[in-house]
Amino acid sequence: MAGVGGGNDFQWCFSQVKGAIDEDVAEADIISTVEFNYSGDLLATGDKGGRVVIFQREQESKNRPHSRGEYNVYSTFQSHEPEFDYLKSLEIEEKINKIRWLPQQNAAHSLLSTNDKTIKLWKISERDKKAEGYNLKEEDGRLRDPFRITSLRVPVLQPMDLMVEASPRRIFANAHTYHINSISVNSDHETYLSADDLRINLWHLEITDRSFNIVDIKPANMEELTEVITAAECHPNQCNVFVYSSSKGTIRLCDMRAAALCDRHTKFFEEPEDPSSRSFFSEIISSISDVKFSHGGRYMMTRDYLSVKVWDLNMENRPVETYQVHEYLRSKLCSLYENDCIFDKFECCWNGTDSAIMTGSYNNFFRMFDRNTRRDITLEASRESSKPRGILKPRKVCTGGKRKKDEISVDSLDFNKKILHTAWHPKENVIAVAATNNLYIFQDKMN
Amino acid sequence: MFPKGTKRKFSDGEEVPDENPADIKVMSSYNLQRQSLLDMSLIKLQLCHMLVEPNLCRSVLIANTVRQIQEEMTQDGSWTIMAEALNSNQSPSDCLVATEILCRPSPKDQDEEKPFSVISYEGCDSVSCHSEEVVDDSLCEPSSEAPTYLPISIGTWEKEDQKENSEEESEEDSKPEEQVFGTFEIKNPTATPDPALDELFSDVDTSYYDLDTMLTGMQSSPKMGPYDLLDSLSSHSQSISSNSGCRPDLNELDHIMEIIVGS
């Protein structure tokens, strides 16, 4: 499975776009998380309005052998509502911060969705049959008079239009004082962790009234607070291992067998700072916004403001690979600090075979890096380049000097069009890219 | 916007000191821009969102930046200079960001030092947020009084820690000099722009945006320590790159410019 375009062998094409076309984007429609399920047949998005929309891939039809199945809306539901914390006189946003699918155990699908404070387990089930011919009630539900029943019959299941229902099965609340930034399902399929700015909790999926606190970095005196947790993830196959990243650019790997409270890390990953590039913004741009294990579990990837780094879990002192996402922004850090863009939290993702990685940038650009060929490509998620099965043209940012044709200069970039959330199908070359309120789906060109 | 460096006359027989005029100019320019960054950071910390809890990660990063600047300024002595200048009620032209506009502090907290937590990591307590006064008419006049100070304390407003809080605050009362930043009333960010103010800012030097290259230190030369910046400054073009793409709403920018703590 190849990952990156740039040569004649591989190209990305537009497949679909979801969402309204209006220039005026309602805040509630801004997509805040994107996640494929384990098979890739379902694609879930969460938005700032607290809604979850699940797309399902239709079966590949024989009529159209040249395109993979399209993703169509499968289920939409309101996961979280805005709340008010009366103790602090503060609103709790309904924005969905993360969605994580649970492994499928029966016909129904389950996922965890979280806002700043509360995690919910939703079960999405299909109903395509209904029972008819009850003895005690009429078809419309009215009870029958038992004295009028003269004969008995066996109810029969009749097909009906497919109905997809989402119901909240568990609500994991009141465990986080600070804002939840990550949830991660453990490989034991029984537990999951949730992380906020200062603490990480371990939950059992069946138990909602208690959780174990496994990491606590809150200082006794909040005035001494200089570092927060920014992301956390469970190891894909070692159920005792998890990592969490910090705002100072460090990653700690913890082993839950070592102690109940994993405040002392097992491994500490940090790249020494390059003294020649030190500035007042060094710490801010080193803050890690996302951490993801590779599918194989040998590597992990971190995203900071300007780069993506791949780490070998066996080597703590530096990453094995570093990819520059938008180095041309280094000279603009002060403006980006001023308009708060420097605090944008970009996510990153692996492809199914761990041979390529993808992350977003500004101007609706997103970047993909092939780890084997070291090739990289910049593509744009825009309506203009959205012709059906149209091949995406690589984009290039011009950093100075003469701007070539088709290049865009750094000063013309639209910093309001940021791609923070991307997802890669676990098995195929299909990617989902969230551009504000639109979800773009791209796939490789099938010859 | 930024004051010009003073010209030095070369006198025969006098020893030529190490610093030449270009360096002095550059040094003060760096200081000014560092000060601007400091002010910007303080504004960011104070402009908390009233309704929703502020982002703790962002607050921590900004606070760390402020500390870093403070440490550097303490090390090179400009911290005490600024404190003295502000204390002595002067407006040294070579010291701080030379904006003509200062926020006039509200009458009630003119002369006393009023310590209260600037940064609330537990969300913006109504006290810290609502005590910011709205200033409008005074913006056109330079302040005649010295701005009062408040200590920058990354305090907590957690309910259970309130006893600790009051202890911390009384401690801060007693050491006002150590953690002093300007206090300033922040204009309501949602106020509509005043045409008179716009006119006032028509000749604002947008070399403010030079902060980019100065403070991020990204030049072609690899050495980029804070003072190495000064060496490369001479090669730095004075043209301003217009960051129209990432420039925030100009009104917002005007507000920030107005609020910058000066002397």
Interface residues (C-beta under 8 A of the other chain):
Chain A: L87 K88 S89 L90 E91 I92 E93 D116 Y178 H179 D197 L198 N221 M222 E223 L225 T226 E227 V228 T230 S247 P275 S276 S277 R278 S279 F280 F281 E283 I284 S287 R330 S331 K332 L333 C334 S335 L336 Y337 E338 N339 D340 C341 F343 N363 V410 D411 S412 L413 D414 F415
Chain B: R34 L37 M40 K44 L51 V52 E53 N55 L56 C57 R58 V60 L61 A63 N64 T65 Q68 I69 Y121 E122 G123 C124 S126 S153 I154 G155 T156 E158 K159 D161 E164 E168 Y209 L211 D212 T213 M214 L215 T216 G217 M218 P222 K223 M224 G225 P226 S241 S242 N243 S244 G245 C246 R247 P248 L253 I256
